[in-house]
Amino acid sequence: QVQLVESGGGLVQAGGSLRLSCAASGRPFRSYAMGWFRQAPGKEREFVATISWSGGSTYYADSVKGRFTCSRDDAKNTLYLQMNSLKPEDTAVYYCAARRPYSSGSAYPNEYDYWGQGTQVTVSS
């Protein structure tokens, strides 16, 4: 079992920045591929970013590419999402997720085994 807790969400003006964190506990964090997803009201959960278990490979949704950076610190059992140049359309609840050990990252939410409770990000115009 892996427990995931997101933090760092909040209210920010358009053009601003936030850094989300996802603290993991349970089985060794370093072996899991990780992902970030988001869900806006009335919309389906959508992929944001993913990072391989080794941290050597990342992949981003086109809508956030060049603005968001996903990273991990295995020594701290923490996943990060640095979000810059935020736009109102980035407003959503952001979730981190963990995929089975030693797997590559994935853009598909049904390929993840563990999820956090989410953190709200609101970007005002």
C-alpha atoms as an extended CHARMM CRD file, in Angstrom:
* protein
*
       125  EXT
         1         1  GLN       CA              0.0000000000        0.0000000000        0.0000000000  PROA      1               0.0000000000
         2         2  VAL       CA              1.0600000000        3.5550000000       -0.7210000000  PROA      2               0.0000000000
         3         3  GLN       CA             -0.5300000000        6.5590000000        0.9280000000  PROA      3               0.0000000000
         4         4  LEU       CA             -0.3790000000        9.8750000000       -0.9260000000  PROA      4               0.0000000000
         5         5  VAL       CA             -1.1060000000       13.3450000000        0.4580000000  PROA      5               0.0000000000
         6         6  GLU       CA             -1.0890000000       16.4260000000       -1.7670000000  PROA      6               0.0000000000
         7         7  SER       CA             -0.4570000000       19.9600000000       -0.5510000000  PROA      7               0.0000000000
         8         8  GLY       CA              0.4200000000       23.3820000000       -1.9130000000  PROA      8               0.0000000000
         9         9  GLY       CA             -2.8030000000       24.2960000000       -3.6480000000  PROA      9               0.0000000000
        10        10  GLY       CA             -4.4300000000       27.6890000000       -3.2680000000  PROA      10              0.0000000000
        11        11  LEU       CA             -5.6620000000       30.8310000000       -4.9600000000  PROA      11              0.0000000000
        12        12  VAL       CA             -3.3280000000       32.6370000000       -7.3440000000  PROA      12              0.0000000000
        13        13  GLN       CA             -3.6780000000       35.3010000000       -9.9880000000  PROA      13              0.0000000000
        14        14  ALA       CA             -3.2010000000       34.5180000000      -13.6710000000  PROA      14              0.0000000000
        15        15  GLY       CA              0.4830000000       34.5310000000      -14.5290000000  PROA      15              0.0000000000
        16        16  GLY       CA              1.4670000000       33.4330000000      -11.0400000000  PROA      16              0.0000000000
        17        17  SER       CA              3.1060000000       30.2560000000       -9.7830000000  PROA      17              0.0000000000
        18        18  LEU       CA              2.4170000000       27.4520000000       -7.3360000000  PROA      18              0.0000000000
        19        19  ARG       CA              4.3130000000       24.3390000000       -6.3440000000  PROA      19              0.0000000000
        20        20  LEU       CA              2.3270000000       21.2680000000       -5.4360000000  PROA      20              0.0000000000
        21        21  SER       CA              3.7920000000       18.5140000000       -3.2980000000  PROA      21              0.0000000000
        22        22  CYS       CA              2.7270000000       14.9060000000       -2.9130000000  PROA      22              0.0000000000
        23        23  ALA       CA              4.0810000000       13.1580000000        0.1730000000  PROA      23              0.0000000000
        24        24  ALA       CA              4.1800000000        9.3770000000       -0.0180000000  PROA      24              0.0000000000
        25        25  SER       CA              4.3190000000        6.7770000000        2.7240000000  PROA      25              0.0000000000
        26        26  GLY       CA              4.1230000000        3.0220000000        2.8050000000  PROA      26              0.0000000000
        27        27  ARG       CA              6.0380000000        0.9740000000        0.2730000000  PROA      27              0.0000000000
        28        28  PRO       CA              9.3050000000        2.3700000000       -1.1090000000  PROA      28              0.0000000000
        29        29  PHE       CA              8.4100000000        5.5040000000       -3.0340000000  PROA      29              0.0000000000
        30        30  ARG       CA             11.4400000000        5.2570000000       -5.2860000000  PROA      30              0.0000000000
        31        31  SER       CA             10.0950000000        2.2140000000       -7.1100000000  PROA      31              0.0000000000
        32        32  TYR       CA              6.8400000000        3.8180000000       -8.2840000000  PROA      32              0.0000000000
        33        33  ALA       CA              6.1410000000        5.7410000000      -11.4550000000  PROA      33              0.0000000000
        34        34  MET       CA              4.0960000000        8.7960000000      -10.5230000000  PROA      34              0.0000000000
        35        35  GLY       CA              1.5810000000       11.0310000000      -12.1960000000  PROA      35              0.0000000000
        36        36  TRP       CA             -0.3430000000       14.2680000000      -11.7680000000  PROA      36              0.0000000000
        37        37  PHE       CA             -3.9490000000       14.5960000000      -12.9130000000  PROA      37              0.0000000000
        38        38  ARG       CA             -6.5580000000       17.2910000000      -12.5030000000  PROA      38              0.0000000000
        39        39  GLN       CA            -10.3270000000       17.5490000000      -12.5370000000  PROA      39              0.0000000000
        40        40  ALA       CA            -12.3460000000       20.7000000000      -13.0520000000  PROA      40              0.0000000000
        41        41  PRO       CA            -16.0260000000       20.9350000000      -12.0800000000  PROA      41              0.0000000000
        42        42  GLY       CA            -18.2240000000       19.0960000000      -14.5510000000  PROA      42              0.0000000000
        43        43  LYS       CA            -15.2570000000       17.6600000000      -16.4280000000  PROA      43              0.0000000000
        44        44  GLU       CA            -13.4930000000       14.3280000000      -16.5060000000  PROA      44              0.0000000000
        45        45  ARG       CA            -10.1770000000       13.7890000000      -14.7920000000  PROA      45              0.0000000000
        46        46  GLU       CA             -7.3810000000       14.6940000000      -17.1840000000  PROA      46              0.0000000000
        47        47  PHE       CA             -3.6980000000       13.9250000000      -17.3960000000  PROA      47              0.0000000000
        48        48  VAL       CA             -1.1830000000       16.6290000000      -16.4780000000  PROA      48              0.0000000000
        49        49  ALA       CA              2.2630000000       15.0500000000      -16.1040000000  PROA      49              0.0000000000
        50        50  THR       CA              4.0280000000       11.8120000000      -15.3450000000  PROA      50              0.0000000000
        51        51  ILE       CA              7.5060000000       10.7590000000      -14.2550000000  PROA      51              0.0000000000
        52        52  SER       CA              9.1220000000        7.3340000000      -14.4420000000  PROA      52              0.0000000000
        53        53  TRP       CA             10.2120000000        5.4530000000      -11.3510000000  PROA      53              0.0000000000
        54        54  SER       CA             13.8430000000        6.3520000000      -12.0460000000  PROA      54              0.0000000000
        55        55  GLY       CA             13.0060000000        9.9940000000      -12.5800000000  PROA      55              0.0000000000
        56        56  GLY       CA             14.7840000000        9.8960000000      -15.9120000000  PROA      56              0.0000000000
        57        57  SER       CA             11.7100000000       10.3500000000      -18.0380000000  PROA      57              0.0000000000
        58        58  THR       CA              8.8860000000       12.8680000000      -17.8660000000  PROA      58              0.0000000000
        59        59  TYR       CA              5.9100000000       13.5020000000      -20.1100000000  PROA      59              0.0000000000
        60        60  TYR       CA              3.4230000000       16.3720000000      -20.1180000000  PROA      60              0.0000000000
        61        61  ALA       CA              0.0240000000       17.1930000000      -21.4910000000  PROA      61              0.0000000000
        62        62  ASP       CA              0.2340000000       19.6720000000      -24.3500000000  PROA      62              0.0000000000
        63        63  SER       CA             -1.8210000000       22.1600000000      -22.3480000000  PROA      63              0.0000000000
        64        64  VAL       CA              0.8770000000       22.4620000000      -19.6620000000  PROA      64              0.0000000000
        65        65  LYS       CA              4.0610000000       21.7570000000      -21.6000000000  PROA      65              0.0000000000
        66        66  GLY       CA              6.6320000000       24.4860000000      -21.0670000000  PROA      66              0.0000000000
        67        67  ARG       CA              4.8030000000       25.8470000000      -18.0130000000  PROA      67              0.0000000000
        68        68  PHE       CA              4.7160000000       22.9120000000      -15.5830000000  PROA      68              0.0000000000
        69        69  THR       CA              7.6090000000       20.7810000000      -14.3290000000  PROA      69              0.0000000000
        70        70  CYS       CA              7.2160000000       17.4260000000      -12.6120000000  PROA      70              0.0000000000
        71        71  SER       CA             10.0460000000       16.1830000000      -10.3980000000  PROA      71              0.0000000000
        72        72  ARG       CA             10.6690000000       13.7950000000       -7.5420000000  PROA      72              0.0000000000
        73        73  ASP       CA             12.8910000000       13.6370000000       -4.4890000000  PROA      73              0.0000000000
        74        74  ASP       CA             13.1560000000       10.0020000000       -3.4880000000  PROA      74              0.0000000000
        75        75  ALA       CA             15.1170000000       10.8530000000       -0.3480000000  PROA      75              0.0000000000
        76        76  LYS       CA             12.1030000000       12.8530000000        0.8460000000  PROA      76              0.0000000000
        77        77  ASN       CA              9.4800000000       10.4880000000       -0.6040000000  PROA      77              0.0000000000
        78        78  THR       CA              7.9440000000       13.4690000000       -2.3390000000  PROA      78              0.0000000000
        79        79  LEU       CA              6.6600000000       14.2610000000       -5.8030000000  PROA      79              0.0000000000
        80        80  TYR       CA              6.4480000000       17.8730000000       -7.0010000000  PROA      80              0.0000000000
        81        81  LEU       CA              4.6190000000       19.8400000000       -9.6500000000  PROA      81              0.0000000000
        82        82  GLN       CA              5.9970000000       23.3140000000      -10.2800000000  PROA      82              0.0000000000
        83        83  MET       CA              3.3480000000       25.3560000000      -12.0580000000  PROA      83              0.0000000000
        84        84  ASN       CA              4.3140000000       28.6440000000      -13.7040000000  PROA      84              0.0000000000
        85        85  SER       CA              2.4340000000       31.1040000000      -15.9020000000  PROA      85              0.0000000000
        86        86  LEU       CA             -0.8260000000       29.8300000000      -14.5250000000  PROA      86              0.0000000000
        87        87  LYS       CA             -4.0280000000       30.4280000000      -16.4640000000  PROA      87              0.0000000000
        88        88  PRO       CA             -7.6760000000       30.4470000000      -15.3240000000  PROA      88              0.0000000000
        89        89  GLU       CA             -8.2030000000       27.2210000000      -17.2710000000  PROA      89              0.0000000000
        90        90  ASP       CA             -5.7110000000       25.5170000000      -14.9410000000  PROA      90              0.0000000000
        91        91  THR       CA             -8.2860000000       25.8000000000      -12.1480000000  PROA      91              0.0000000000
        92        92  ALA       CA             -9.0520000000       22.2990000000      -10.8890000000  PROA      92              0.0000000000
        93        93  VAL       CA             -8.4930000000       19.8070000000       -8.1130000000  PROA      93              0.0000000000
        94        94  TYR       CA             -5.0500000000       18.3090000000       -8.6340000000  PROA      94              0.0000000000
        95        95  TYR       CA             -4.3340000000       14.6900000000       -7.7530000000  PROA      95              0.0000000000
        96        96  CYS       CA             -1.1310000000       12.7090000000       -7.5460000000  PROA      96              0.0000000000
        97        97  ALA       CA             -1.1110000000        9.0060000000       -8.2910000000  PROA      97              0.0000000000
        98        98  ALA       CA              1.2870000000        6.0660000000       -8.0600000000  PROA      98              0.0000000000
        99        99  ARG       CA              1.6600000000        3.2780000000      -10.5860000000  PROA      99              0.0000000000
       100       100  ARG       CA              2.9270000000       -0.2600000000      -10.0230000000  PROA      100             0.0000000000
       101       101  PRO       CA              6.6320000000       -0.6520000000       -9.1340000000  PROA      101             0.0000000000
       102       102  TYR       CA              9.2910000000       -0.2530000000      -11.8330000000  PROA      102             0.0000000000
       103       103  SER       CA              6.8240000000        0.8230000000      -14.4750000000  PROA      103             0.0000000000
       104       104  SER       CA              7.0950000000        3.7050000000      -16.8810000000  PROA      104             0.0000000000
       105       105  GLY       CA              4.9060000000        6.7360000000      -16.5200000000  PROA      105             0.0000000000
       106       106  SER       CA              1.4270000000        6.7780000000      -18.0160000000  PROA      106             0.0000000000
       107       107  ALA       CA             -1.1490000000        9.3250000000      -19.1330000000  PROA      107             0.0000000000
       108       108  TYR       CA             -4.0710000000        7.0020000000      -18.3700000000  PROA      108             0.0000000000
       109       109  PRO       CA             -5.6580000000        7.2740000000      -14.9230000000  PROA      109             0.0000000000
       110       110  ASN       CA             -6.8870000000        3.6780000000      -14.9560000000  PROA      110             0.0000000000
       111       111  GLU       CA             -3.2580000000        2.5030000000      -15.0230000000  PROA      111             0.0000000000
       112       112  TYR       CA             -2.5530000000        3.9480000000      -11.5750000000  PROA      112             0.0000000000
       113       113  ASP       CA             -3.0160000000        1.9980000000       -8.3750000000  PROA      113             0.0000000000
       114       114  TYR       CA             -2.9920000000        4.6490000000       -5.6360000000  PROA      114             0.0000000000
       115       115  TRP       CA             -4.4080000000        8.1700000000       -5.4550000000  PROA      115             0.0000000000
       116       116  GLY       CA             -4.2090000000       11.1100000000       -3.1090000000  PROA      116             0.0000000000
       117       117  GLN       CA             -7.2130000000       13.0900000000       -1.9090000000  PROA      117             0.0000000000
       118       118  GLY       CA             -6.4840000000       16.1030000000       -4.1100000000  PROA      118             0.0000000000
       119       119  THR       CA             -5.6350000000       19.7550000000       -3.5850000000  PROA      119             0.0000000000
       120       120  GLN       CA             -7.5800000000       22.6950000000       -5.0160000000  PROA      120             0.0000000000
       121       121  VAL       CA             -5.8730000000       25.1450000000       -7.3700000000  PROA      121             0.0000000000
       122       122  THR       CA             -7.8130000000       28.2590000000       -8.3270000000  PROA      122             0.0000000000
       123       123  VAL       CA             -6.4350000000       30.7710000000      -10.8190000000  PROA      123             0.0000000000
       124       124  SER       CA             -8.2030000000       34.1110000000      -10.9920000000  PROA      124             0.0000000000
       125       125  SER       CA             -8.2190000000       36.2710000000      -14.1030000000  PROA      125             0.0000000000
